C-alpha cells in the first residue's frame, strides 16, 4: 500500500490523479490580494478589522491552493503508511511462521492488497482535498468565518437547549402527576382536626366531620396529606377509611 509512483513531492499532488481532482475542485480566485495590507496609519477598530479580514482571506487562499494539497496528502498518507507497515509485518510473520512457500504467496497477496489500497488512498485524497477546498470558503473573509462560527454554535447549542427544555417539561409533568395522584377516603371520627403539618404540634386550620370525604395524596408519620380548601392540610390517618361509615 505504498504511495503511488505518480506522486509529485514538489506540488504535493498525485500527478495526473491529483491534477484531475484539483480541476474538479470548486476553488475561488485568491482574495487576500484584493484587500489592502492594513497600515499602521489606519484608525482604531478599522485597522484591527482590516488585519483580521486580511488574515482570514490569506488562510482561505492557502487552503484552496497549496494547503489543500498538503492536508489531503497527510490525511491520505497516514493510512498509506500504516498499510505499508502492516503488510511488511504480515509478510515477515508469514515467512517466519509458515516458511518460504507461503511467504512468497504472501508477497503476491500483499501486492494485490497494495493495488486495492492505491484506489482507497486516491479516494481518501480526493475527499480530503474537496473538504479542504470547501473549508476555504469558510475563510473567504472575516464575515463568512463569523457566520460559520455562529451557525456551528447554534448547531451545538440548539440540541442542548431542546433536550434541557424537554427534560424540564418531563420533570414537571412527573411532579404534577405525583402531586395530582390521590385516593378518596372518609372521616370516621366525630370531629377530626386538620393541621398545617404532619404533626400534633402543628396548628389546627380546620376540622372534618364524620362521613366527610377528602382527597388523600400521601401519608407520612401517621398523618395523611389532604386537599383542604385552596391548599393542603394534614389529618391523623387513624381516622380515615376507604369506605364511608
VOPA-80662 format. One record per residue (C-alpha): residue number from 0; x, y, z; residue in one letter. Coordinates in Angstrom, 2 decimals. Layout:
% residues N
<atom><num>NUM</num><xx>X</xx><yy>Y</yy><zz>Z</zz><residu>A</residu></atom>
...
***
This chain:
% residues 245
<atom><num>0</num><xx>0.00</xx><yy>0.00</yy><zz>0.00</zz><residu>X</residu></atom>
<atom><num>1</num><xx>2.83</xx><yy>2.38</yy><zz>-0.88</zz><residu>X</residu></atom>
<atom><num>2</num><xx>2.28</xx><yy>5.94</yy><zz>-2.09</zz><residu>X</residu></atom>
<atom><num>3</num><xx>1.65</xx><yy>5.98</yy><zz>-5.86</zz><residu>X</residu></atom>
<atom><num>4</num><xx>4.67</xx><yy>6.46</yy><zz>-8.08</zz><residu>X</residu></atom>
<atom><num>5</num><xx>2.90</xx><yy>9.41</yy><zz>-9.71</zz><residu>X</residu></atom>
<atom><num>6</num><xx>3.11</xx><yy>11.46</yy><zz>-6.50</zz><residu>X</residu></atom>
<atom><num>7</num><xx>4.86</xx><yy>14.78</yy><zz>-7.09</zz><residu>X</residu></atom>
<atom><num>8</num><xx>6.57</xx><yy>15.98</yy><zz>-3.89</zz><residu>X</residu></atom>
<atom><num>9</num><xx>7.08</xx><yy>19.48</yy><zz>-5.32</zz><residu>X</residu></atom>
<atom><num>10</num><xx>3.37</xx><yy>20.18</yy><zz>-5.81</zz><residu>X</residu></atom>
<atom><num>11</num><xx>2.08</xx><yy>17.81</yy><zz>-3.15</zz><residu>X</residu></atom>
<atom><num>12</num><xx>-0.31</xx><yy>16.10</yy><zz>-5.59</zz><residu>X</residu></atom>
<atom><num>13</num><xx>-0.76</xx><yy>12.64</yy><zz>-7.07</zz><residu>X</residu></atom>
<atom><num>14</num><xx>0.35</xx><yy>13.60</yy><zz>-10.56</zz><residu>X</residu></atom>
<atom><num>15</num><xx>-2.40</xx><yy>13.08</yy><zz>-13.15</zz><residu>X</residu></atom>
<atom><num>16</num><xx>-4.81</xx><yy>11.87</yy><zz>-10.48</zz><residu>X</residu></atom>
<atom><num>17</num><xx>-4.10</xx><yy>14.88</yy><zz>-8.30</zz><residu>X</residu></atom>
<atom><num>18</num><xx>-4.50</xx><yy>17.25</yy><zz>-11.23</zz><residu>X</residu></atom>
<atom><num>19</num><xx>-7.85</xx><yy>15.70</yy><zz>-12.07</zz><residu>X</residu></atom>
<atom><num>20</num><xx>-9.02</xx><yy>16.18</yy><zz>-8.51</zz><residu>X</residu></atom>
<atom><num>21</num><xx>-7.81</xx><yy>19.76</yy><zz>-8.47</zz><residu>X</residu></atom>
<atom><num>22</num><xx>-9.55</xx><yy>20.56</yy><zz>-11.77</zz><residu>X</residu></atom>
<atom><num>23</num><xx>-12.89</xx><yy>19.43</yy><zz>-10.37</zz><residu>X</residu></atom>
<atom><num>24</num><xx>-12.49</xx><yy>21.17</yy><zz>-7.01</zz><residu>X</residu></atom>
<atom><num>25</num><xx>-14.61</xx><yy>24.37</yy><zz>-6.76</zz><residu>X</residu></atom>
<atom><num>26</num><xx>-11.89</xx><yy>26.87</yy><zz>-5.90</zz><residu>X</residu></atom>
<atom><num>27</num><xx>-12.16</xx><yy>30.65</yy><zz>-5.83</zz><residu>X</residu></atom>
<atom><num>28</num><xx>-9.71</xx><yy>33.24</yy><zz>-7.06</zz><residu>X</residu></atom>
<atom><num>29</num><xx>-7.14</xx><yy>34.46</yy><zz>-4.50</zz><residu>X</residu></atom>
<atom><num>30</num><xx>-8.76</xx><yy>37.04</yy><zz>-2.26</zz><residu>X</residu></atom>
<atom><num>31</num><xx>-6.07</xx><yy>38.33</yy><zz>0.09</zz><residu>X</residu></atom>
<atom><num>32</num><xx>-4.51</xx><yy>40.22</yy><zz>-2.81</zz><residu>X</residu></atom>
<atom><num>33</num><xx>-7.77</xx><yy>42.15</yy><zz>-3.28</zz><residu>X</residu></atom>
<atom><num>34</num><xx>-7.50</xx><yy>43.58</yy><zz>0.23</zz><residu>X</residu></atom>
<atom><num>35</num><xx>-5.10</xx><yy>46.35</yy><zz>1.01</zz><residu>X</residu></atom>
<atom><num>36</num><xx>-2.50</xx><yy>45.39</yy><zz>3.59</zz><residu>X</residu></atom>
<atom><num>37</num><xx>-3.51</xx><yy>47.07</yy><zz>6.87</zz><residu>X</residu></atom>
<atom><num>38</num><xx>-1.36</xx><yy>50.07</yy><zz>7.59</zz><residu>X</residu></atom>
<atom><num>39</num><xx>-0.36</xx><yy>51.47</yy><zz>10.92</zz><residu>X</residu></atom>
<atom><num>40</num><xx>-1.95</xx><yy>54.78</yy><zz>9.93</zz><residu>X</residu></atom>
<atom><num>41</num><xx>-5.44</xx><yy>53.25</yy><zz>9.90</zz><residu>X</residu></atom>
<atom><num>42</num><xx>-7.53</xx><yy>54.19</yy><zz>12.89</zz><residu>X</residu></atom>
<atom><num>43</num><xx>-8.66</xx><yy>52.01</yy><zz>15.79</zz><residu>X</residu></atom>
<atom><num>44</num><xx>-11.25</xx><yy>49.38</yy><zz>15.03</zz><residu>X</residu></atom>
<atom><num>45</num><xx>-10.93</xx><yy>49.78</yy><zz>11.26</zz><residu>X</residu></atom>
<atom><num>46</num><xx>-7.24</xx><yy>48.89</yy><zz>11.41</zz><residu>X</residu></atom>
<atom><num>47</num><xx>-7.96</xx><yy>45.85</yy><zz>13.58</zz><residu>X</residu></atom>
<atom><num>48</num><xx>-10.80</xx><yy>44.66</yy><zz>11.33</zz><residu>X</residu></atom>
<atom><num>49</num><xx>-8.66</xx><yy>45.09</yy><zz>8.19</zz><residu>X</residu></atom>
<atom><num>50</num><xx>-5.95</xx><yy>42.94</yy><zz>9.78</zz><residu>X</residu></atom>
<atom><num>51</num><xx>-8.48</xx><yy>40.23</yy><zz>10.69</zz><residu>X</residu></atom>
<atom><num>52</num><xx>-10.05</xx><yy>40.31</yy><zz>7.24</zz><residu>X</residu></atom>
<atom><num>53</num><xx>-6.66</xx><yy>40.15</yy><zz>5.53</zz><residu>X</residu></atom>
<atom><num>54</num><xx>-5.50</xx><yy>37.30</yy><zz>7.77</zz><residu>X</residu></atom>
<atom><num>55</num><xx>-8.68</xx><yy>35.24</yy><zz>7.26</zz><residu>X</residu></atom>
<atom><num>56</num><xx>-8.55</xx><yy>35.73</yy><zz>3.48</zz><residu>X</residu></atom>
<atom><num>57</num><xx>-4.89</xx><yy>34.69</yy><zz>3.46</zz><residu>X</residu></atom>
<atom><num>58</num><xx>-5.76</xx><yy>31.46</yy><zz>5.27</zz><residu>X</residu></atom>
<atom><num>59</num><xx>-8.59</xx><yy>30.84</yy><zz>2.78</zz><residu>X</residu></atom>
<atom><num>60</num><xx>-6.22</xx><yy>31.37</yy><zz>-0.15</zz><residu>X</residu></atom>
<atom><num>61</num><xx>-3.70</xx><yy>28.95</yy><zz>1.35</zz><residu>X</residu></atom>
<atom><num>62</num><xx>-6.38</xx><yy>26.31</yy><zz>1.99</zz><residu>X</residu></atom>
<atom><num>63</num><xx>-7.54</xx><yy>26.48</yy><zz>-1.61</zz><residu>X</residu></atom>
<atom><num>64</num><xx>-4.02</xx><yy>26.46</yy><zz>-3.01</zz><residu>X</residu></atom>
<atom><num>65</num><xx>-1.08</xx><yy>24.52</yy><zz>-1.59</zz><residu>X</residu></atom>
<atom><num>66</num><xx>-2.81</xx><yy>23.87</yy><zz>1.74</zz><residu>X</residu></atom>
<atom><num>67</num><xx>-5.39</xx><yy>21.59</yy><zz>0.15</zz><residu>X</residu></atom>
<atom><num>68</num><xx>-2.63</xx><yy>19.54</yy><zz>-1.45</zz><residu>X</residu></atom>
<atom><num>69</num><xx>-0.64</xx><yy>19.02</yy><zz>1.72</zz><residu>X</residu></atom>
<atom><num>70</num><xx>-3.62</xx><yy>18.46</yy><zz>4.03</zz><residu>X</residu></atom>
<atom><num>71</num><xx>-5.02</xx><yy>15.85</yy><zz>1.63</zz><residu>X</residu></atom>
<atom><num>72</num><xx>-1.56</xx><yy>14.29</yy><zz>1.38</zz><residu>X</residu></atom>
<atom><num>73</num><xx>-1.27</xx><yy>13.96</yy><zz>5.16</zz><residu>X</residu></atom>
<atom><num>74</num><xx>-4.80</xx><yy>12.56</yy><zz>5.51</zz><residu>X</residu></atom>
<atom><num>75</num><xx>-4.17</xx><yy>10.02</yy><zz>2.75</zz><residu>X</residu></atom>
<atom><num>76</num><xx>-0.54</xx><yy>9.39</yy><zz>3.63</zz><residu>X</residu></atom>
<atom><num>77</num><xx>-1.12</xx><yy>8.30</yy><zz>7.23</zz><residu>X</residu></atom>
<atom><num>78</num><xx>-3.32</xx><yy>5.29</yy><zz>6.34</zz><residu>X</residu></atom>
<atom><num>79</num><xx>-0.95</xx><yy>4.54</yy><zz>3.43</zz><residu>X</residu></atom>
<atom><num>80</num><xx>1.98</xx><yy>4.43</yy><zz>5.82</zz><residu>X</residu></atom>
<atom><num>81</num><xx>0.01</xx><yy>2.27</yy><zz>8.22</zz><residu>X</residu></atom>
<atom><num>82</num><xx>-0.89</xx><yy>-0.07</yy><zz>5.38</zz><residu>X</residu></atom>
<atom><num>83</num><xx>2.73</xx><yy>-0.40</yy><zz>4.27</zz><residu>X</residu></atom>
<atom><num>84</num><xx>3.90</xx><yy>-1.24</yy><zz>7.78</zz><residu>X</residu></atom>
<atom><num>85</num><xx>1.05</xx><yy>-3.73</yy><zz>8.29</zz><residu>X</residu></atom>
<atom><num>86</num><xx>1.77</xx><yy>-5.52</yy><zz>5.02</zz><residu>X</residu></atom>
<atom><num>87</num><xx>5.50</xx><yy>-5.72</yy><zz>5.75</zz><residu>X</residu></atom>
<atom><num>88</num><xx>4.88</xx><yy>-7.12</yy><zz>9.23</zz><residu>X</residu></atom>
<atom><num>89</num><xx>2.39</xx><yy>-9.62</yy><zz>7.83</zz><residu>X</residu></atom>
<atom><num>90</num><xx>4.77</xx><yy>-10.83</yy><zz>5.11</zz><residu>X</residu></atom>
<atom><num>91</num><xx>7.67</xx><yy>-11.18</yy><zz>7.55</zz><residu>X</residu></atom>
<atom><num>92</num><xx>5.49</xx><yy>-13.12</yy><zz>10.01</zz><residu>X</residu></atom>
<atom><num>93</num><xx>4.33</xx><yy>-15.49</yy><zz>7.27</zz><residu>X</residu></atom>
<atom><num>94</num><xx>7.94</xx><yy>-16.15</yy><zz>6.20</zz><residu>X</residu></atom>
<atom><num>95</num><xx>8.98</xx><yy>-16.84</yy><zz>9.79</zz><residu>X</residu></atom>
<atom><num>96</num><xx>5.96</xx><yy>-18.95</yy><zz>10.81</zz><residu>X</residu></atom>
<atom><num>97</num><xx>4.89</xx><yy>-20.72</yy><zz>7.61</zz><residu>X</residu></atom>
<atom><num>98</num><xx>8.07</xx><yy>-20.97</yy><zz>5.55</zz><residu>X</residu></atom>
<atom><num>99</num><xx>9.29</xx><yy>-19.71</yy><zz>2.18</zz><residu>X</residu></atom>
<atom><num>100</num><xx>6.44</xx><yy>-21.11</yy><zz>0.04</zz><residu>X</residu></atom>
<atom><num>101</num><xx>3.69</xx><yy>-19.35</yy><zz>1.98</zz><residu>X</residu></atom>
<atom><num>102</num><xx>5.94</xx><yy>-16.34</yy><zz>2.39</zz><residu>X</residu></atom>
<atom><num>103</num><xx>6.19</xx><yy>-15.95</yy><zz>-1.39</zz><residu>X</residu></atom>
<atom><num>104</num><xx>2.43</xx><yy>-16.32</yy><zz>-1.69</zz><residu>X</residu></atom>
<atom><num>105</num><xx>2.00</xx><yy>-13.64</yy><zz>0.98</zz><residu>X</residu></atom>
<atom><num>106</num><xx>4.08</xx><yy>-11.27</yy><zz>-1.18</zz><residu>X</residu></atom>
<atom><num>107</num><xx>1.59</xx><yy>-11.72</yy><zz>-4.04</zz><residu>X</residu></atom>
<atom><num>108</num><xx>-1.23</xx><yy>-11.18</yy><zz>-1.57</zz><residu>X</residu></atom>
<atom><num>109</num><xx>0.45</xx><yy>-8.01</yy><zz>-0.33</zz><residu>X</residu></atom>
<atom><num>110</num><xx>0.79</xx><yy>-6.74</yy><zz>-3.91</zz><residu>X</residu></atom>
<atom><num>111</num><xx>-2.92</xx><yy>-7.32</yy><zz>-4.52</zz><residu>X</residu></atom>
<atom><num>112</num><xx>-3.74</xx><yy>-5.53</yy><zz>-1.28</zz><residu>X</residu></atom>
<atom><num>113</num><xx>-1.44</xx><yy>-2.67</yy><zz>-2.31</zz><residu>X</residu></atom>
<atom><num>114</num><xx>-3.26</xx><yy>-2.36</yy><zz>-5.63</zz><residu>X</residu></atom>
<atom><num>115</num><xx>-6.60</xx><yy>-2.12</yy><zz>-3.87</zz><residu>X</residu></atom>
<atom><num>116</num><xx>-5.08</xx><yy>0.21</yy><zz>-1.32</zz><residu>X</residu></atom>
<atom><num>117</num><xx>-3.94</xx><yy>2.55</yy><zz>-4.10</zz><residu>X</residu></atom>
<atom><num>118</num><xx>-7.52</xx><yy>3.28</yy><zz>-5.12</zz><residu>X</residu></atom>
<atom><num>119</num><xx>-8.56</xx><yy>3.63</yy><zz>-1.48</zz><residu>X</residu></atom>
<atom><num>120</num><xx>-5.79</xx><yy>6.19</yy><zz>-0.95</zz><residu>X</residu></atom>
<atom><num>121</num><xx>-6.85</xx><yy>8.07</yy><zz>-4.09</zz><residu>X</residu></atom>
<atom><num>122</num><xx>-10.43</xx><yy>8.25</yy><zz>-2.82</zz><residu>X</residu></atom>
<atom><num>123</num><xx>-9.28</xx><yy>9.44</yy><zz>0.61</zz><residu>X</residu></atom>
<atom><num>124</num><xx>-7.05</xx><yy>12.03</yy><zz>-1.04</zz><residu>X</residu></atom>
<atom><num>125</num><xx>-9.91</xx><yy>13.31</yy><zz>-3.20</zz><residu>X</residu></atom>
<atom><num>126</num><xx>-12.34</xx><yy>13.55</yy><zz>-0.29</zz><residu>X</residu></atom>
<atom><num>127</num><xx>-9.80</xx><yy>15.34</yy><zz>1.92</zz><residu>X</residu></atom>
<atom><num>128</num><xx>-8.91</xx><yy>17.69</yy><zz>-0.93</zz><residu>X</residu></atom>
<atom><num>129</num><xx>-12.52</xx><yy>18.63</yy><zz>-1.67</zz><residu>X</residu></atom>
<atom><num>130</num><xx>-13.32</xx><yy>19.15</yy><zz>2.02</zz><residu>X</residu></atom>
<atom><num>131</num><xx>-10.27</xx><yy>21.40</yy><zz>2.42</zz><residu>X</residu></atom>
<atom><num>132</num><xx>-11.33</xx><yy>23.42</yy><zz>-0.63</zz><residu>X</residu></atom>
<atom><num>133</num><xx>-14.80</xx><yy>23.83</yy><zz>0.86</zz><residu>X</residu></atom>
<atom><num>134</num><xx>-13.21</xx><yy>24.85</yy><zz>4.17</zz><residu>X</residu></atom>
<atom><num>135</num><xx>-11.50</xx><yy>27.61</yy><zz>2.22</zz><residu>X</residu></atom>
<atom><num>136</num><xx>-14.93</xx><yy>29.13</yy><zz>1.60</zz><residu>X</residu></atom>
<atom><num>137</num><xx>-15.42</xx><yy>29.41</yy><zz>5.35</zz><residu>X</residu></atom>
<atom><num>138</num><xx>-12.27</xx><yy>31.57</yy><zz>5.37</zz><residu>X</residu></atom>
<atom><num>139</num><xx>-13.42</xx><yy>33.60</yy><zz>2.36</zz><residu>X</residu></atom>
<atom><num>140</num><xx>-13.31</xx><yy>36.66</yy><zz>4.60</zz><residu>X</residu></atom>
<atom><num>141</num><xx>-13.93</xx><yy>37.60</yy><zz>8.22</zz><residu>X</residu></atom>
<atom><num>142</num><xx>-17.69</xx><yy>37.80</yy><zz>7.66</zz><residu>X</residu></atom>
<atom><num>143</num><xx>-18.01</xx><yy>34.25</yy><zz>6.34</zz><residu>X</residu></atom>
<atom><num>144</num><xx>-15.87</xx><yy>33.00</yy><zz>9.24</zz><residu>X</residu></atom>
<atom><num>145</num><xx>-18.13</xx><yy>34.73</yy><zz>11.78</zz><residu>X</residu></atom>
<atom><num>146</num><xx>-21.23</xx><yy>33.31</yy><zz>10.08</zz><residu>X</residu></atom>
<atom><num>147</num><xx>-19.72</xx><yy>29.82</yy><zz>10.18</zz><residu>X</residu></atom>
<atom><num>148</num><xx>-18.87</xx><yy>30.19</yy><zz>13.88</zz><residu>X</residu></atom>
<atom><num>149</num><xx>-22.39</xx><yy>31.38</yy><zz>14.70</zz><residu>X</residu></atom>
<atom><num>150</num><xx>-24.01</xx><yy>28.57</yy><zz>12.71</zz><residu>X</residu></atom>
<atom><num>151</num><xx>-21.74</xx><yy>26.00</yy><zz>14.35</zz><residu>X</residu></atom>
<atom><num>152</num><xx>-22.57</xx><yy>27.36</yy><zz>17.81</zz><residu>X</residu></atom>
<atom><num>153</num><xx>-26.29</xx><yy>27.22</yy><zz>17.01</zz><residu>X</residu></atom>
<atom><num>154</num><xx>-25.89</xx><yy>23.65</yy><zz>15.74</zz><residu>X</residu></atom>
<atom><num>155</num><xx>-24.21</xx><yy>22.65</yy><zz>19.02</zz><residu>X</residu></atom>
<atom><num>156</num><xx>-26.27</xx><yy>24.73</yy><zz>21.47</zz><residu>X</residu></atom>
<atom><num>157</num><xx>-29.76</xx><yy>24.21</yy><zz>19.99</zz><residu>X</residu></atom>
<atom><num>158</num><xx>-29.93</xx><yy>20.43</yy><zz>20.67</zz><residu>X</residu></atom>
<atom><num>159</num><xx>-28.68</xx><yy>21.05</yy><zz>24.21</zz><residu>X</residu></atom>
<atom><num>160</num><xx>-31.39</xx><yy>23.66</yy><zz>24.84</zz><residu>X</residu></atom>
<atom><num>161</num><xx>-34.08</xx><yy>21.46</yy><zz>23.27</zz><residu>X</residu></atom>
<atom><num>162</num><xx>-33.07</xx><yy>18.48</yy><zz>25.42</zz><residu>X</residu></atom>
<atom><num>163</num><xx>-32.93</xx><yy>20.66</yy><zz>28.52</zz><residu>X</residu></atom>
<atom><num>164</num><xx>-36.39</xx><yy>22.04</yy><zz>27.80</zz><residu>X</residu></atom>
<atom><num>165</num><xx>-37.75</xx><yy>18.55</yy><zz>27.14</zz><residu>X</residu></atom>
<atom><num>166</num><xx>-36.24</xx><yy>17.22</yy><zz>30.36</zz><residu>X</residu></atom>
<atom><num>167</num><xx>-37.70</xx><yy>20.18</yy><zz>32.28</zz><residu>X</residu></atom>
<atom><num>168</num><xx>-41.16</xx><yy>19.50</yy><zz>30.85</zz><residu>X</residu></atom>
<atom><num>169</num><xx>-40.88</xx><yy>15.79</yy><zz>31.60</zz><residu>X</residu></atom>
<atom><num>170</num><xx>-39.77</xx><yy>16.53</yy><zz>35.17</zz><residu>X</residu></atom>
<atom><num>171</num><xx>-42.61</xx><yy>19.00</yy><zz>35.65</zz><residu>X</residu></atom>
<atom><num>172</num><xx>-45.13</xx><yy>16.57</yy><zz>34.22</zz><residu>X</residu></atom>
<atom><num>173</num><xx>-43.79</xx><yy>13.82</yy><zz>36.50</zz><residu>X</residu></atom>
<atom><num>174</num><xx>-44.05</xx><yy>16.10</yy><zz>39.53</zz><residu>X</residu></atom>
<atom><num>175</num><xx>-47.55</xx><yy>17.15</yy><zz>38.63</zz><residu>X</residu></atom>
<atom><num>176</num><xx>-48.51</xx><yy>13.53</yy><zz>38.09</zz><residu>X</residu></atom>
<atom><num>177</num><xx>-47.26</xx><yy>12.60</yy><zz>41.55</zz><residu>X</residu></atom>
<atom><num>178</num><xx>-48.91</xx><yy>15.64</yy><zz>43.14</zz><residu>X</residu></atom>
<atom><num>179</num><xx>-52.29</xx><yy>15.16</yy><zz>41.49</zz><residu>X</residu></atom>
<atom><num>180</num><xx>-52.47</xx><yy>11.42</yy><zz>42.22</zz><residu>X</residu></atom>
<atom><num>181</num><xx>-54.85</xx><yy>10.85</yy><zz>45.12</zz><residu>X</residu></atom>
<atom><num>182</num><xx>-57.37</xx><yy>8.49</yy><zz>46.70</zz><residu>X</residu></atom>
<atom><num>183</num><xx>-60.72</xx><yy>9.40</yy><zz>48.25</zz><residu>X</residu></atom>
<atom><num>184</num><xx>-61.18</xx><yy>8.47</yy><zz>51.90</zz><residu>X</residu></atom>
<atom><num>185</num><xx>-63.77</xx><yy>9.25</yy><zz>54.59</zz><residu>X</residu></atom>
<atom><num>186</num><xx>-63.53</xx><yy>10.66</yy><zz>58.09</zz><residu>X</residu></atom>
<atom><num>187</num><xx>-64.54</xx><yy>8.15</yy><zz>60.82</zz><residu>X</residu></atom>
<atom><num>188</num><xx>-64.19</xx><yy>10.48</yy><zz>63.82</zz><residu>X</residu></atom>
<atom><num>189</num><xx>-66.99</xx><yy>12.72</yy><zz>65.05</zz><residu>X</residu></atom>
<atom><num>190</num><xx>-64.59</xx><yy>15.68</yy><zz>64.84</zz><residu>X</residu></atom>
<atom><num>191</num><xx>-61.12</xx><yy>15.46</yy><zz>63.25</zz><residu>X</residu></atom>
<atom><num>192</num><xx>-58.62</xx><yy>18.33</yy><zz>63.37</zz><residu>X</residu></atom>
<atom><num>193</num><xx>-56.99</xx><yy>19.42</yy><zz>60.12</zz><residu>X</residu></atom>
<atom><num>194</num><xx>-53.45</xx><yy>20.65</yy><zz>60.82</zz><residu>X</residu></atom>
<atom><num>195</num><xx>-50.94</xx><yy>22.70</yy><zz>58.84</zz><residu>X</residu></atom>
<atom><num>196</num><xx>-48.27</xx><yy>19.97</yy><zz>59.06</zz><residu>X</residu></atom>
<atom><num>197</num><xx>-47.86</xx><yy>16.23</yy><zz>59.71</zz><residu>X</residu></atom>
<atom><num>198</num><xx>-47.56</xx><yy>16.56</yy><zz>63.50</zz><residu>X</residu></atom>
<atom><num>199</num><xx>-49.75</xx><yy>17.27</yy><zz>66.52</zz><residu>X</residu></atom>
<atom><num>200</num><xx>-47.52</xx><yy>20.27</yy><zz>67.22</zz><residu>X</residu></atom>
<atom><num>201</num><xx>-48.71</xx><yy>21.97</yy><zz>64.03</zz><residu>X</residu></atom>
<atom><num>202</num><xx>-51.57</xx><yy>24.41</yy><zz>64.26</zz><residu>X</residu></atom>
<atom><num>203</num><xx>-55.20</xx><yy>23.49</yy><zz>63.54</zz><residu>X</residu></atom>
<atom><num>204</num><xx>-56.54</xx><yy>25.09</yy><zz>60.36</zz><residu>X</residu></atom>
<atom><num>205</num><xx>-59.94</xx><yy>23.38</yy><zz>60.30</zz><residu>X</residu></atom>
<atom><num>206</num><xx>-61.98</xx><yy>20.32</yy><zz>61.19</zz><residu>X</residu></atom>
<atom><num>207</num><xx>-63.66</xx><yy>17.38</yy><zz>59.48</zz><residu>X</residu></atom>
<atom><num>208</num><xx>-66.93</xx><yy>15.76</yy><zz>60.49</zz><residu>X</residu></atom>
<atom><num>209</num><xx>-67.79</xx><yy>12.07</yy><zz>60.43</zz><residu>X</residu></atom>
<atom><num>210</num><xx>-68.51</xx><yy>10.92</yy><zz>56.91</zz><residu>X</residu></atom>
<atom><num>211</num><xx>-66.72</xx><yy>13.85</yy><zz>55.20</zz><residu>X</residu></atom>
<atom><num>212</num><xx>-64.80</xx><yy>12.78</yy><zz>52.10</zz><residu>X</residu></atom>
<atom><num>213</num><xx>-61.26</xx><yy>14.02</yy><zz>51.43</zz><residu>X</residu></atom>
<atom><num>214</num><xx>-58.64</xx><yy>13.58</yy><zz>48.75</zz><residu>X</residu></atom>
<atom><num>215</num><xx>-55.56</xx><yy>11.89</yy><zz>50.23</zz><residu>X</residu></atom>
<atom><num>216</num><xx>-52.31</xx><yy>12.50</yy><zz>48.35</zz><residu>X</residu></atom>
<atom><num>217</num><xx>-49.75</xx><yy>10.86</yy><zz>50.63</zz><residu>X</residu></atom>
<atom><num>218</num><xx>-49.17</xx><yy>9.52</yy><zz>54.12</zz><residu>X</residu></atom>
<atom><num>219</num><xx>-46.22</xx><yy>10.12</yy><zz>56.46</zz><residu>X</residu></atom>
<atom><num>220</num><xx>-45.63</xx><yy>9.80</yy><zz>60.21</zz><residu>X</residu></atom>
<atom><num>221</num><xx>-49.21</xx><yy>8.63</yy><zz>60.73</zz><residu>X</residu></atom>
<atom><num>222</num><xx>-50.66</xx><yy>11.72</yy><zz>59.03</zz><residu>X</residu></atom>
<atom><num>223</num><xx>-52.34</xx><yy>11.93</yy><zz>55.64</zz><residu>X</residu></atom>
<atom><num>224</num><xx>-51.87</xx><yy>14.87</yy><zz>53.30</zz><residu>X</residu></atom>
<atom><num>225</num><xx>-55.28</xx><yy>16.01</yy><zz>52.10</zz><residu>X</residu></atom>
<atom><num>226</num><xx>-56.70</xx><yy>18.72</yy><zz>49.90</zz><residu>X</residu></atom>
<atom><num>227</num><xx>-58.02</xx><yy>21.48</yy><zz>52.12</zz><residu>X</residu></atom>
<atom><num>228</num><xx>-59.72</xx><yy>24.50</yy><zz>50.52</zz><residu>X</residu></atom>
<atom><num>229</num><xx>-57.04</xx><yy>26.17</yy><zz>48.32</zz><residu>X</residu></atom>
<atom><num>230</num><xx>-54.10</xx><yy>24.46</yy><zz>49.98</zz><residu>X</residu></atom>
<atom><num>231</num><xx>-53.15</xx><yy>21.21</yy><zz>51.74</zz><residu>X</residu></atom>
<atom><num>232</num><xx>-53.74</xx><yy>20.01</yy><zz>55.26</zz><residu>X</residu></atom>
<atom><num>233</num><xx>-52.83</xx><yy>17.01</yy><zz>57.40</zz><residu>X</residu></atom>
<atom><num>234</num><xx>-55.08</xx><yy>14.72</yy><zz>59.43</zz><residu>X</residu></atom>
<atom><num>235</num><xx>-54.48</xx><yy>11.60</yy><zz>61.51</zz><residu>X</residu></atom>
<atom><num>236</num><xx>-54.53</xx><yy>8.56</yy><zz>59.20</zz><residu>X</residu></atom>
<atom><num>237</num><xx>-56.12</xx><yy>6.50</yy><zz>62.01</zz><residu>X</residu></atom>
<atom><num>238</num><xx>-59.45</xx><yy>8.27</yy><zz>61.49</zz><residu>X</residu></atom>
<atom><num>239</num><xx>-59.67</xx><yy>7.82</yy><zz>57.73</zz><residu>X</residu></atom>
<atom><num>240</num><xx>-61.27</xx><yy>4.88</yy><zz>55.93</zz><residu>X</residu></atom>
<atom><num>241</num><xx>-61.72</xx><yy>3.83</yy><zz>52.32</zz><residu>X</residu></atom>
<atom><num>242</num><xx>-65.44</xx><yy>3.38</yy><zz>52.93</zz><residu>X</residu></atom>
<atom><num>243</num><xx>-68.00</xx><yy>5.70</yy><zz>54.46</zz><residu>X</residu></atom>
<atom><num>244</num><xx>-69.08</xx><yy>4.55</yy><zz>57.96</zz><residu>X</residu></atom>
***
